[in-house]
Amino acid sequence: MSTDTNTDTSTRKTAGAPLTGRDWGVLLVLCGAIFLEGIDVAMLNVALPSIRADLGLSTGSLQWVMSAYVLGYGGFMLVGGRAADLFGRRRMFVFWLAVFLVFSGLGGFATEGWMLVTARFVTGVAAAFMTPAGLSIITTGFEEGPRRNKALLFYSGTAAGGFSIGLVVGGLLASVDWRWVFFAPVVLSALILLAALAFVPKSPRPDRAGQSLDLTGGLAITAAILLLVLGVERAGHTSLTWTLGTLGAGLTALAVFVAAERRSAAPLVRLGIFRNGALVRANAVGLLFAAGFFGFQFLVVLYLQELRGWSTLETSFAMIVIGIDAILSPVLVPGLVARFGNARLILGGLLLASLAYALFLPVGADWTYLTMLPSLVLIGVAFSLAYGPLTIVATEGVKEEEQGLAGGLLYTSFQFGAALGLSGAATVNVAATASDSPDALLEGYRAALWVPLVAALLATLISGFGLRSRRSADSRVLGGGERPADDSPSELPAAR
């Protein structure tokens, strides 16, 4: 009995201890990798017009430059997450970071559209293996509780900062030569790779007795996600028959995957993980939050550049205020999590996001930047409140040997949500725009802005169930004459 007590006391002391120099070294390496992934995507976004002009790409071909990365990233994320659990997180992280480095550089040498599309697809696959491996290194290397929360919030803030800073850096590099958008990440990747070899500790080879990478399940879920993301991504650019056929094929592959996992002795995704209600809610909310966030940014960029005639660089500087979350996530949010809990912060972030989208609905043809600023600032604050806590909730309480899988599920939800939001916003925008006149363009934007608002409101509704479950859990504990072990909301059952 005394041994158990001593162990519990030791664990609590360790969980509350400050991060060591070694911890910060590991964390900075992993934050560098997620920053690299964010800045890579953002820089490409603002460089697309220059790429089209130089390579003579059609609009359809240009769309594939973006879609190829999304397909590779979203399609292989679950396989990547499970591979980290089975073959070693550090090994997967380092190897696929090297692949990311090589193919990002190769994209800069492309002279034909197909070369660039191929490079972007492989880069997306590399990110699909690298990202969940990096996240699971944090969730297994930092004890569950304040230390892990601090690390995850710092990590999520860096991810957001990469995207925001990438918008500006991409605009600057593209103004010189779009190829530097691909060459610049090579330098950063090389530095992160060297730091990873030095700081990320080697871990024992995972015990794979009775386990293997479920190839049948892997092929089925990869095909399902590829087809579903492709169907959503191309919905606004192809016929309804093609879209429905692609989505139908994706759902069929998903059914095959579920059937295969039920029969597999070593499934790629243990279906029992979905009995964790908090994890399921976090993934559903993450999907809808990403849909609203990326759909809104897409429409704002169109509004500023197509209707207002702002340059790429002007648009980048206008949007950078959203990057306030890179400061708030590591500095302010840990204290808020400790005081209010993850569930309340997520709900608060979603309410702010809904307010931001609603404020932008009546957008006018002559709005000043100060008129737009409240929505942009609120989005940044909303992201800081919701994104990090969602990462905590989606990985909290999950067994160590399934942390890679939990990270893969979350990032798959984010990626699919981004594709859904972009496609939905683009489809409504095209359908509601009657002509190329300024008034018609404005009506199209106003109609499409309902897409992120509806997504945010749905996410808020689902998040509310999490808060309600938390109150029910508290009532059961207190009604039984017991007090929670820790009065901090972040440690209560439904805050997870």
C-alpha positions in Angstrom: 0.0 0.0 0.0 2.8 2.4 0.9 4.6 1.6 -2.3 1.5 2.6 -4.4 1.2 5.9 -2.4 4.9 6.7 -2.9 4.6 6.0 -6.6 1.5 8.2 -6.9 3.2 11.0 -5.0 6.3 10.7 -7.2 4.2 10.8 -10.4 2.4 14.0 -9.3 5.6 15.7 -8.4 7.1 14.8 -11.8 4.0 15.8 -13.6 4.1 19.3 -12.0 7.8 19.8 -12.4 9.1 22.4 -14.9 10.4 21.4 -18.2 14.2 20.6 -18.2 16.7 21.8 -20.8 16.5 18.4 -22.4 12.7 18.6 -22.5 12.9 22.0 -24.2 15.5 20.6 -26.7 13.1 17.8 -27.7 10.1 20.1 -27.8 11.8 22.7 -30.0 12.8 20.0 -32.5 9.2 18.8 -32.7 7.9 22.3 -32.8 10.3 23.1 -35.6 8.9 20.2 -37.7 5.3 21.2 -37.2 6.3 24.8 -38.0 8.0 23.5 -41.1 4.8 21.7 -42.2 2.7 24.8 -41.6 5.0 27.3 -43.4 5.4 24.9 -46.3 1.6 24.8 -47.0 1.1 28.5 -46.4 4.0 29.6 -48.7 2.7 27.5 -51.5 -0.8 29.0 -51.2 0.4 32.5 -51.9 2.9 31.3 -54.7 0.3 29.6 -56.8 -0.3 32.5 -59.2 3.5 32.8 -59.9 3.7 29.0 -60.5 0.8 29.1 -63.0 2.4 31.9 -64.9 5.8 30.4 -65.1 4.8 26.8 -65.9 1.8 27.7 -68.0 -0.6 25.6 -65.9 -4.3 25.5 -66.4 -6.6 26.2 -63.5 -7.3 22.5 -63.2 -3.6 21.6 -63.2 -3.0 24.3 -60.6 -5.7 22.8 -58.4 -3.8 19.5 -58.5 -0.7 21.1 -57.1 -2.6 21.7 -53.9 -4.8 18.6 -54.0 -1.8 16.3 -54.4 -0.4 17.4 -51.0 -3.8 17.1 -49.3 -4.4 13.6 -50.8 -0.9 12.4 -49.7 -1.3 14.0 -46.2 -4.8 12.9 -45.5 -4.7 9.6 -47.2 -1.7 8.1 -45.3 -2.1 9.8 -41.9 -3.7 6.8 -40.1 -1.1 4.4 -41.6 1.6 6.9 -40.5 0.3 7.1 -37.0 0.1 3.4 -36.6 3.6 3.0 -38.1 5.0 5.3 -35.4 3.5 3.0 -32.7 4.9 -0.2 -34.3 8.2 0.8 -35.8 9.5 3.5 -33.4 8.5 7.1 -33.2 11.9 8.6 -33.4 12.8 6.3 -36.4 9.7 7.3 -38.3 10.1 11.0 -37.5 13.7 11.2 -38.6 13.3 9.1 -41.8 10.2 10.9 -43.1 11.6 14.3 -42.2 14.5 13.4 -44.5 12.0 12.4 -47.2 10.1 15.7 -46.7 13.4 17.6 -47.1 14.3 15.8 -50.4 11.0 16.1 -52.2 10.4 19.7 -51.0 13.6 20.6 -52.7 12.8 18.6 -55.9 9.6 20.6 -56.2 11.7 23.7 -56.8 13.4 22.0 -59.8 10.1 21.2 -61.6 9.8 22.3 -65.2 6.4 20.5 -65.9 3.2 20.5 -63.9 3.3 16.7 -63.4 6.7 16.9 -61.8 5.5 19.5 -59.2 2.3 17.4 -58.5 4.4 14.3 -57.9 6.8 16.1 -55.6 3.9 17.6 -53.6 2.1 14.2 -53.3 5.3 12.5 -51.8 5.9 15.5 -49.6 2.3 15.1 -48.3 2.9 11.4 -47.6 6.1 12.3 -45.7 4.2 14.8 -43.6 1.5 12.1 -42.9 4.1 9.9 -41.3 6.2 12.6 -39.7 3.4 14.6 -38.0 1.8 11.9 -35.9 5.2 10.5 -35.0 6.2 13.9 -33.7 3.0 14.4 -31.8 3.2 10.9 -30.2 6.8 11.7 -29.1 5.3 14.5 -27.0 2.4 12.6 -25.7 4.6 9.6 -24.6 7.6 11.7 -23.5 5.8 14.2 -21.2 3.6 12.9 -18.4 -0.1 13.4 -18.7 -1.1 16.6 -16.9 0.4 20.1 -16.7 3.7 19.2 -18.3 2.1 17.5 -21.3 -0.5 20.3 -21.6 2.2 22.9 -21.6 4.2 21.0 -24.2 1.1 20.5 -26.4 0.0 24.1 -26.2 3.4 25.3 -27.1 3.4 22.8 -30.0 0.0 23.9 -31.3 0.9 27.5 -31.1 4.0 26.9 -33.2 1.9 25.1 -35.8 -0.4 28.1 -36.1 2.5 30.4 -36.2 4.1 28.5 -39.1 1.0 29.0 -41.2 0.6 32.7 -40.4 4.3 33.5 -40.9 4.3 31.4 -44.1 1.8 33.7 -45.7 4.2 36.6 -45.4 7.4 34.7 -46.1 5.7 33.0 -49.1 4.7 36.4 -50.5 8.2 37.7 -50.1 9.9 34.7 -51.7 7.4 34.4 -54.5 8.1 38.0 -55.4 11.7 37.0 -56.0 11.2 33.6 -57.6 8.5 31.0 -56.7 11.1 28.2 -56.6 12.5 29.6 -53.4 9.2 28.6 -51.8 10.4 25.0 -52.2 14.1 25.6 -51.6 13.7 27.6 -48.3 12.2 24.7 -46.4 15.1 22.5 -47.4 17.4 24.6 -45.2 15.0 24.5 -42.3 14.4 20.8 -42.7 18.2 20.1 -42.6 18.6 22.0 -39.4 15.7 20.3 -37.7 17.0 16.9 -38.9 20.4 17.5 -37.3 18.8 18.7 -34.1 16.5 15.7 -34.0 19.4 13.3 -34.2 21.0 15.2 -31.3 18.1 15.8 -29.0 15.3 13.3 -29.6 16.2 10.3 -27.4 16.3 6.8 -28.8 13.6 4.6 -27.4 13.6 0.8 -27.1 12.4 -1.0 -30.2 8.6 -1.5 -29.7 7.5 -5.0 -28.8 5.6 -6.1 -31.9 4.9 -9.6 -30.7 1.6 -10.6 -32.2 1.4 -7.2 -34.0 2.0 -6.2 -37.6 1.0 -3.4 -39.9 -2.4 -4.4 -41.1 -1.9 -4.1 -44.8 -5.5 -4.9 -45.7 -6.8 -2.3 -43.3 -4.1 0.1 -44.4 -4.9 -0.2 -48.1 -8.6 0.0 -47.4 -8.5 3.1 -45.2 -6.0 4.8 -47.4 -8.2 4.2 -50.4 -11.2 5.4 -48.5 -9.6 8.6 -47.3 -8.0 9.3 -50.7 -11.4 8.9 -52.5 -13.4 10.9 -49.9 -10.9 13.8 -49.8 -10.6 13.7 -53.6 -14.4 13.8 -53.9 -14.7 16.7 -51.5 -11.7 18.5 -52.9 -12.9 18.3 -56.5 -16.6 18.9 -55.9 -16.5 22.4 -57.1 -14.5 21.6 -60.3 -16.3 18.5 -61.8 -19.7 17.0 -62.4 -22.2 15.9 -59.7 -22.1 12.3 -61.1 -18.3 12.2 -60.8 -18.4 13.6 -57.3 -21.1 11.2 -56.1 -19.4 8.3 -57.7 -16.1 9.1 -56.0 -17.7 9.7 -52.6 -19.6 6.4 -53.0 -16.4 4.5 -53.8 -14.8 6.1 -50.7 -17.7 5.0 -48.5 -17.5 1.5 -49.9 -13.8 1.3 -49.1 -14.5 2.6 -45.6 -17.0 -0.2 -45.1 -14.4 -2.7 -46.3 -12.0 -1.2 -43.8 -14.4 -1.6 -40.9 -15.1 -5.2 -41.9 -11.4 -6.0 -42.1 -10.6 -4.4 -38.7 -13.3 -6.4 -37.0 -11.7 -9.7 -38.2 -8.1 -8.7 -37.9 -6.0 -10.0 -34.9 -3.8 -6.9 -35.1 -6.0 -4.1 -36.6 -4.6 -0.9 -37.9 -7.3 0.9 -35.9 -8.6 -0.8 -32.9 -12.3 0.0 -33.2 -12.7 0.0 -29.4 -10.8 3.3 -29.3 -14.0 4.9 -30.6 -15.7 4.0 -27.3 -13.8 7.0 -25.9 -16.5 9.6 -26.2 -14.1 12.5 -25.6 -11.9 11.4 -28.4 -14.8 11.0 -30.8 -16.1 14.5 -29.9 -12.6 16.0 -30.2 -12.2 14.6 -33.7 -15.7 15.7 -34.8 -15.2 19.2 -33.4 -11.7 19.3 -35.0 -13.0 18.4 -38.4 -15.7 21.1 -38.3 -13.4 23.7 -36.8 -10.8 23.1 -39.5 -13.6 23.3 -42.1 -14.7 26.7 -40.9 -11.2 28.1 -40.3 -9.8 27.2 -43.7 -13.0 28.0 -45.6 -13.1 31.5 -44.0 -9.4 32.2 -44.9 -10.0 31.1 -48.4 -12.9 33.5 -48.9 -11.1 36.4 -47.3 -8.2 36.0 -49.6 -10.5 35.9 -52.6 -12.3 39.0 -51.4 -9.1 40.9 -50.9 -7.4 39.9 -54.1 -10.2 39.5 -56.6 -12.6 42.2 -55.5 -10.4 44.7 -53.7 -7.3 44.2 -55.9 -4.8 43.8 -53.1 -1.5 42.3 -53.9 -0.3 38.9 -52.6 2.0 40.6 -50.1 -0.6 43.1 -48.9 -3.0 40.2 -48.4 -0.4 38.2 -46.5 0.3 41.1 -44.1 -3.4 41.7 -43.6 -3.9 38.0 -42.6 -0.9 37.7 -40.3 -2.9 39.1 -37.4 -4.6 35.7 -37.2 -1.1 34.4 -36.0 -1.8 36.0 -32.6 -2.6 32.4 -31.6 1.1 31.6 -31.8 1.7 33.9 -28.9 -1.5 33.2 -26.9 -1.3 29.3 -27.1 2.0 28.9 -25.1 1.7 32.0 -22.9 -1.9 32.4 -21.9 -3.7 29.2 -22.6 -1.9 26.9 -20.2 -3.1 29.0 -17.2 -6.7 29.0 -18.7 -6.6 25.3 -19.1 -5.6 24.8 -15.5 -8.3 27.1 -14.3 -11.3 26.4 -16.5 -10.5 23.0 -18.2 -10.2 22.0 -21.8 -14.0 21.6 -22.4 -14.8 25.2 -21.5 -11.9 26.6 -23.5 -12.9 24.7 -26.6 -16.5 25.8 -26.3 -15.3 29.4 -25.7 -13.1 29.2 -28.8 -15.9 27.9 -31.0 -18.2 30.7 -29.8 -15.6 33.3 -30.7 -15.1 31.7 -34.1 -18.9 31.7 -34.7 -19.0 35.4 -33.7 -16.0 36.2 -36.0 -17.7 34.6 -39.0 -21.0 36.2 -38.3 -19.4 39.7 -38.1 -18.0 39.2 -41.6 -21.3 38.1 -43.2 -22.3 41.7 -44.3 -18.9 42.4 -45.8 -19.0 45.4 -48.1 -17.1 46.4 -51.3 -15.4 49.2 -49.5 -14.7 47.8 -46.1 -11.6 49.3 -44.4 -9.0 47.0 -42.8 -10.1 48.2 -39.4 -13.7 47.0 -40.1 -12.3 43.5 -41.0 -9.9 43.5 -38.1 -12.3 42.3 -35.3 -13.1 39.1 -37.2 -9.4 38.4 -38.0 -8.4 38.9 -34.3 -11.2 36.9 -33.0 -10.3 34.0 -35.3 -6.7 34.1 -34.0 -8.0 34.0 -30.3 -10.5 31.3 -31.1 -7.8 29.1 -32.7 -5.6 29.5 -29.6 -8.4 28.6 -27.3 -9.6 25.6 -29.3 -6.7 24.0 -31.2 -4.4 23.1 -28.3 -7.0 21.8 -26.0 -8.5 19.7 -28.8 -5.1 18.1 -29.2 -4.9 17.4 -25.4 -8.4 15.9 -25.3 -7.9 13.7 -28.4 -4.7 12.1 -26.9 -5.5 12.2 -23.1 -6.3 8.8 -21.6 -5.1 6.9 -24.6 -2.7 4.0 -24.0 0.9 4.8 -24.8 1.1 2.1 -27.6 -1.8 3.9 -29.4 -0.7 7.5 -29.1 0.5 7.5 -32.7 -2.9 6.2 -33.8 -4.7 8.9 -31.7 -2.5 11.6 -33.3 -3.2 10.2 -36.8 -7.0 10.2 -36.2 -6.9 13.8 -35.1 -4.8 15.1 -38.0 -6.9 13.1 -40.4 -9.9 14.9 -39.0 -8.2 18.3 -39.4 -7.1 17.5 -42.9 -10.5 16.2 -44.1 -12.2 19.1 -42.4 -9.9 21.6 -44.3 -10.7 19.9 -47.6 -14.4 19.9 -46.7 -14.4 23.6 -45.8 -12.4 24.7 -48.8 -14.6 22.7 -51.2 -17.8 23.7 -49.6 -16.9 27.4 -49.6 -15.7 27.3 -53.2 -18.8 25.4 -54.4 -21.2 27.9 -52.8 -19.2 30.8 -54.0 -19.2 29.6 -57.6 -22.9 28.8 -57.5 -23.9 32.1 -56.0 -21.8 34.3 -58.3 -23.9 35.2 -61.3 -21.2 37.2 -63.2 -17.8 38.8 -62.9 -19.2 42.2 -61.8 -18.2 43.5 -58.4 -21.7 43.2 -57.0 -22.0 39.6 -58.2 -18.7 38.7 -56.7 -19.7 40.3 -53.4 -22.9 38.4 -53.3 -21.0 35.2 -53.9 -18.7 35.8 -51.0 -21.6 36.7 -48.7 -23.4 33.4 -49.6 -20.2 31.3 -49.1 -19.4 32.9 -45.7 -22.3 30.9 -44.3 -20.3 27.7 -44.8 -17.7 28.5 -42.1 -20.4 29.9 -39.8 -22.6 26.8 -40.1 -19.5 24.6 -39.5 -18.5 26.6 -36.4 -22.1 26.4 -35.0 -22.2 22.7 -35.5 -18.9 22.3 -33.8 -20.2 24.5 -30.9 -23.2 22.2 -30.5 -21.1 19.1 -30.4 -18.7 20.7 -27.9 -21.6 21.6 -25.7 -22.2 17.9 -25.2 -18.7 17.5 -23.8 -19.3 20.3 -21.3 -22.7 18.6 -20.3 -21.0 15.3 -19.9 -18.4 16.9 -17.6 -21.1 18.3 -15.4 -22.8 14.9 -15.2 -19.5 13.3 -14.2 -18.9 15.9 -11.5 -22.5 15.4 -10.2 -22.0 11.6 -10.0 -18.7 12.0 -8.1 -20.0 14.7 -5.6 -23.3 13.0 -5.2 -21.5 9.9 -4.0 -19.9 11.9 -1.2 -16.5 12.0 -2.8 -14.4 14.9 -4.1 -12.3 14.8 -7.2 -8.7 14.1 -6.5 -7.8 17.5 -8.1 -10.1 20.5 -8.2 -8.6 21.6 -11.5 -11.2 21.2 -14.2 -8.6 20.0 -16.6 -8.2 16.8 -14.5 -11.9 16.0 -14.4 -13.3 13.1 -16.6 -15.2 15.2 -19.1 -12.5 17.7 -19.6 -10.7 15.0 -21.5 
